[in-house]
Amino acid sequence: MGSQEQTTLATRNQLFYGTFIYPKTLTDLEYLHNTAVAVDQNGTIVAIERDYDLSQAASTLFPRLGWAPDSVSIHSSLASHNQFFFPGFIDTHLHAPQYPNVGIFGKSTLLDWLETYTFPLEASLSDPAKARTVYNRVIRKTLSHGTTCAAYYATKDVTTTNLLADLCLRAGQRALVGRVCMDQLSPKYYRDASAADSVDATRESITYIQSIDPTGAIVRPVITPRFAPSCSAPLMAELGKLAAETGLPVQTHISENEGEIALVKEMFPAKKIGAKGDTYTHVYDTFGLLTDKTILAHGVHLSEEEVQIIKARGSKVSHCPCSNSALTSGAARVRWLLERGIEVGLGTDMSGGYSPSVLEMARQAALVSRHVAMGCAPAEKENKEQKESEGEKESKAKTEGKTSKDGNAEKETKVNKANKDGIDRERAKLTVEEVLYLATKGGAELVGMKGKVGGFEVGMEWDAQLIGLGRDVADGEFEGDEKEEEGNVDVFGWESWPNKVAKWLYSGDDRNTRKVWVKGRLAHERK
């Protein structure tokens, strides 16, 4: 396993050939076989030839593109068994300095976990040497899992926040990098001295990040109020003004935990801050922090009113299923969000989440949606049968003299609760195709790269991974190179491509990620 050092451009024109799979829509994956995808030196897809004979490239495709055959590097998914090209994953929410704490959260809930584990570690990364060690590792680790773009929270320290941007640029991983702003509800040793100091430090970091990558092709700054409880009203107001002034993206947390929501309501009464309502969402909206470039992590307990405000502002939600389970925050209702027009991506949320893999987040999103489904009413036909069955029981109970008003009220409350989101049991569940969309094209929406990455179409940039599932199993035994066969996915040879992809989603890991390209440049290759 290893990562290549950076330049932001590919050095040669490239032709990728074989099988390509990518989300075409939320519900459909596109499967292209025997296909050639031409990528120029800028990392842009300039041609796609379906059902193509690779031997014709030198005589037909290359002349049409003005490419000399000896200037082209050719990569084929057919060089080994059960390989395919897939778009790079986009991690829309993670805390780079928390990476050493992955898997360490004890029995804590969110607020206790921050005090016990998170703030002390983040504060210690003001040491550049320690920060370099941690940040290099998290970048390499996420790249090895196919993450071509990440929305990073750094710390409040300007120097090491800038270091994270330097390291992402050098490794060639796209990144939004944000200096964390907080001037209250955190230890005195780890908070900004004032709202003014916080904004000044943020401006300093923004200026530096824009200086090292002026076009923002690889690394961009992002305004990062940690979350409402750790930011005073004056700080949020100034950060809202900064967002309006610069047009930069914003990232923060919302409605992750019920205790946190109650705290926000207590700290920011609507009348005191001039809000139009008393929800968590109203707080951010009041201070101008909800824009069409805002990434809101979690959104587990959002109300209908809040979702309508978020939709109106064009803000988006990063679903963090692993973290929400690990910290017992709750199960986000992703189908409910999607059906209300909210754009959703996936976040590892390390170290609340325990894995650096967006593939794992897609898997967890599918599973969490099934837990949400368990609390939903069945579909109409099933519900009718259930009501008929309940009617028979009620009739029997009346005959036996056991009916009570309280019993009926209890049953009615249960049904109303199950139906409160208008989502039936089957519809609540997310499919393989849907969670892979959230991991790629959905994420691209959140990080401001819609139509640029997340798929394979002419004009998009080549952010991709080569996935290898190994040889087919023969007679119950592996054949050939053990290195190629390593991993949890077993393919027997009779599976359809959709079934192979499903196996990869539910059983795959970084051992299946053979190569990773960002903007056409090789950023990781499994050795």
N, C-alpha and C positions, 0 to 999 in steps of 0.2 A: 504494500500500500504506500502511495506517495503522491505528492502534489507537485505540479510544475510551477516554476517561478513565473512571474507576471511579465507580459506586455499585454495591452488591451486589444491588440489586433492579431488575427491569425497571420502567419508569415507566408502562406501559400493559398492558392485556390484549392478547394477540396470537393471531392465527389463521394457522397455516401450512398451505398447501394444495399438493397435487401428488403427487410420488413420494417415498416414504420407504423407505429400505433400512437394515436393521440386523441384527446377529447375533441370531438367536432362540436358537440353541444353538451349541455348539462347531462343529458340522458343517453348520448350515443358516442361510442368510440369509433374512430375511423381506422380501418385496417388496410394498409397498402403493401402489396407484395411485389417482388421483382421490380422495385421502383428505384429510380435514381434521383437524388436531391443534390443540386449543385449549390455550393456555398462559396462566396467570393472572399477576398482577402480582408474585407471589413466584417466578416462573420454574418453576412446577410444571405438568405436563401434567394437565389436568382432564377432557379428553374427547378421544376419537378416533372419528371417523366415517368408515367405509370406503365406497367407491363413492358419494361424496357430491356433490351438486350445490351448488356454492359459492353460487349465487344464493339458496339457501334459508337461508343462515346467519342473516341478519337476522330472518327470520320464525320460525325454529324453534330453532336452536342457541343464539343469543345470549339470547333470553328464558329458555330453560331454565337457562342459567348465571347469569342475573341481570345480564347485561352490556348496557349501552346501546351500540347500533351505533357511535355516534361516539366510544366509548371504546376501540375495538379497532383495532389495526394489523394489516393483512393482508399476508402474504408468500407469494408463489407460486413454486414451482419451474418452473411452466409459462410464466413470463414470458420464458424464453429456451430454447434448444435443449439437449436431453440433460442437464438438470439434475436433481439429486436431493438430498434431505436425508439426511445420514449422521451417526451419533453422533460427538461430539468424541473425538479421540485422547487416550490417557492415557500419558504418558511416565513409566515407573516407576523410572527411574534416570538422572540426569544431574548433572554437576558445573557449576553456573552460572559459577564463577570461571574455569573452564578454556576457556570459549567462544572467547577470542581465539586459542587454540592449535589450533582445529579444523583437521585436515589436516596437523598438524605432529607426526610421531612418528618420523621417520627410520627407522632399522633397529633401533630399540630393542625389547627385551622389557619386560615390565611394570615390574620394579624399577628398571632403568636409566632408563626413560622418566620415572618419578616424580622421580628425582633430577635429571635433565637438563632436563626441560621443566616439570613440573607444580608442584613445590614452590616454585621461584622466582616463578612467576607468581602462585600463590595468595597467597604472602606479600606480594606487592606490592599486593594488593587490600585491605590494611588502610587504604589511602588512600581516604576516602569519595568523593572526586571521581572517581577512577579506577573504583572499584567501581560507582558510579552509571552511568557510561558503559557498562560491560560488562553490568551486570545489566539495564538498560533494553533493551539490544540483544538479549540472549538471550530475554527475555520477549516482545518484539515479534516476533522471528524465529520462535520456537516457535508463538506464536499464529497467525502467518501460514501455518504449515503445519498448522493444525487442532488443535493441542494445547491442550485445554481444562483439563487438570490435569497437573501435573508434580511429581515427587518430587525436590526439589533438595538437593544437598549444597552448602553455602556454604564458608566458610573457618573457621579457629579464632577469627577476630576477631568479638567480640560485636556491636560497633557496625555493621559492614557486613553481618553476618548479619541483623540486625534491619532494615537498609536493604532487603535483598532481599525480606523479608516485606512491608515497606511498599510497595514497587514492584509486587509481585504483586497486592496488594490494590487498589492504585490502577488497575492495568491490568485488573482483573477476572479474572485467571487463577487458577484454583484451584491451590493449592500446598501441599505438605509442605515445610517449610524446616528444615534441620538444621544447627546449628553443628557443625563437624567436631571430634571429640575424638581427640587423639593425644599421647602423652607419651614416645614412644621411636621409634627407627628412622626418624627424620626429621632434617633439619638443625637445629642448635641454635637458629638464628634463626626456626625455624618449628615449634615444638612447645610443648605446655603444660608449665609448670614442674613440675607434680606431678599426681597423680591427683585430689587434692582441689581444686586450682585448676581442673582441667578440668571437674569436676562442678559447681563453683560457677558457672563461666562458662556452662555449659549451662543451669543453673537460671535464671540471669539472662535468657538469651535466650528460654527457654520462657515466663517470666513476661511478657516484653514482647510476644511474638507473641500470647499469649492475651489480652493487654489491648487490642490493636488489632482483634481479631476474636473476641470472647468466645464466640460460638456455634460458631466454626470452620467457618462456612459457606463461606468462600473460602480462608483461610490457617490452617494448623495447624502446630505444632511437631512435630519428629520427632527422637528420640534417635539420634545418629549417631556410633558408634565407626567410625573410618575403615575399618580392617580389623585383624584380630588382630595382625599383626606390629607395627603402630604403636601398639598399646595394651598397657600393662602389665597383669598379672593383677589388681592392686588396682583399676586404672581400670575394667576390664571388670566386675569384681565390683560396683563402686559404680554403674555404669551399669545393670546388671541390676536392682539394688535400686531405682533411680530409675524404671525401666520398670514394675516391680511397683507402686511407690507411686503413680505418676501414671496408669497405664493408657495411656500414650502409645505410638504406633508406634515401631518401631526400624528403622533401615536400615543395612546394612553390605555388605561383599563376602565372597564365599566361593568357594573352589576355582576361581579364575579361571585360574591359571597353575601349571604343575607345579613350577617353582622356588619359587613362593610357598607351595605346599602343603608342600614339603620344609622350608622355613624355619619354618613354623608348628609342624611336628612337632618340630623341633629346639628351638624357643624355649619350647614348652609341653608338656614330657613329661607323660604321663598321671599318673604317680605323683606328680610335683611339684605338680600343680594339683588332684589328687583327682578326675580324670576317670574315667569308666567305660570309656573307649576312647581310642585315640591319633589320632583323625581331626580334621580341621579343624572338623567339625560338633560333635564332643564338646567342643571348647574353648568355643564359644559356649553350648552347652547347660549346661555346668558353671557358667557365670557368669550364667545366667538370661536370656540375650539371645535365646533362641528362644521366641517367643510367637506367638499367632495374629494378631499385628499386625506381624510382622517381615518385611521385604523383604530377601531375600538376592540380591544381584546376581551374575550369571554362573552359578555352579553347573556349570561345564563338566566337571569331573572327579569329580563326586560318586560315591561307592560305593553299593551296594545298602543297606548298613547305615546310611549317612548319610541316604539318602532316607527310610528308614523312621522315623528319628528326626525329621526335618523334618516328615514327614506327621503323626506323633503329636503334635507341638507346634502344628500348624496354621500353620507358617511357609510363606512363599511365595517363588517364584523369579522374578527379573527377567532375562529372556533378552536379551542384548546382542550380537546376531550381528555387527554391523558392527565393534564394538570388538574382539571376540574374533578376528575375521579380521585386522584391522589390526595388532594386537599379537601375532599368531600364538599366541594363547592356546589355541586349540582349537575344536572344534565341539560345542556343547552338544546333548545328545540329548533334544530336546523331547518327541518322542513317548514316549520311555521315561519321562520325568518325568510326563507327563499320564496315562499308563496306570497309574502308581503312585499316582495321586490327588493329585499336587502341582499347586497352582494356579500358572499361569504368565502373566506379562505381558511387555511389551516395553520396553526401555530404549535410548535413543540413546547413553548413556554418553559424551557429549561430555566431554573431547576425545580419549579413546581411540577413540571413534567419530567419524566425520568429517561426519556429517549431523545437522541439527536436526529431521529429518522422521521421525515415527513411521510414516508410509506407507512410507518407505524401509526402516525396520526390519522392517516386515511383509514387504516384498519380499525383504530379506536373509534373514529367517527361513525363507522358502520355499526360497531357494537353498541355505542352509546345511543344511537338512534333506535336500536332495538329495545333498550331499557326505557326510552321515552315511549315507544310503542306499547310497552306493557302497561303503561298508565293511561293509555287512550282507549276510547270506546271502540268496539269492533265495527266493521263496515256495516252498511245498512241491512243487508240480508242476514248477516250473522247476528246483528243487534235485534232484528225482528224475531229470530228464533230464540234468542236469549230472553226477550221480553215475554214471548209466549210461554217459555219454560217458567219464568218468574210468576207469570199469571196463574199457571197451574199450581205453583207452590202457594201463592197467596190465597187461591180458592180453597186449597186444602187447609191452610192455616185458619181461614175463616170458619170452615167446617169444624175445626178442632177448637175454635174460640181463642186463637193465639194472636190475632191481628191487633196492632197498636198504632196509634198516630206517630209515636216516636219512631217505630220501626220503619214506617213509610217515609218519614222525613230523612232518616239516615240513608235509606236507599236512594232517595231523590238527590241528596247532597252528593253521594258517590257518583251518580250518573252525570250530574251537572259538572262536577270537577273533571271527569274523564272527557267531557265534550267541550270544555271551556275554550280550547284553541281551534275547534272546528276541524281537527285532523283525526281521521280514523286510524285504526291500529296498523293496517297495511301501508297506508300512505306515509306514516311517520318514518318508516324504515328507509334508509339510504342505500342505494344500490352500489355495486362495484364501479359502474360507470360514473355515478354521481360523486363519489368520494375522490376518485382520481381526477375528476374535473376540478374539485375544490383545491386539490393539491397542485394544480398547474394553472389552467386558465382562470380559475377563481382567484387564485393568489395573484396572478398578473393584474387583475382588476384592482386589488387592494394596494399594490405597490406602484401603481401608476404606469404599468407597462402593457395595458390592454392592446391587443393586436400586434405586439412587438415580440413577446415570448409566450410560451405555453402551448404551442402547436407547431405544425409543419406546413406553412403556406408561403408562397412567394411573397417576399417583402418582410417576412418575420426574420428575427435573428436566431442563429443556431445555438440555442441553449438546450443541450440534450444529454442524454445518458444512453450508453449501450448496455442493455440488460441481457444477461446470459443465465439460462435456467439449467444448463448442463445437458448431457446426453440422455437419450431415452433409456429407461431402465429395461434391461433385457434379461428375461428369465429370473427375475427377482434379484439380479446382481448388477453392480455397476460394471461398465466396461471402460477400458482406456485410462486416461489421465485422471487421477484422483483429484488433482487441483481443480480441474474443470467441473468435477462433480460435486464439490463441496457446497454446502448450503442445505436448507430445509426443504426446498422444492423438489419433488420427484415428478418427472414427466414420463409417462409410460408409452407414449407414441400414438395413442388413439384419441387424445384430447383435441378439441377444437381450439382455435386461437383464443376465443373468449374465455374458455375454461382454463387455458394456460395463464391468462392474465389474472383470473380470479385466484388461481393457486399462488401466483406471485404476490398479489395483494395480501392474502391471508397468511402466507408462510415465508415470504421473501425477506431478505435483509441485505446488508451492505455487501455480502459475498456475491450477490447477483449483479452488483453494480460494477461492470468491467471498466468503463471509461466514462468520463464526464467532460463535456465541453461547455465553455461559457463564451458567448459571442464568437464562436468559431475556434476558440483556442482551447487546447487540451489542458484542463485544470486538475484532473485526477486520473490516474490509471492504476488499477489493481495489479499488483505484482505477484 
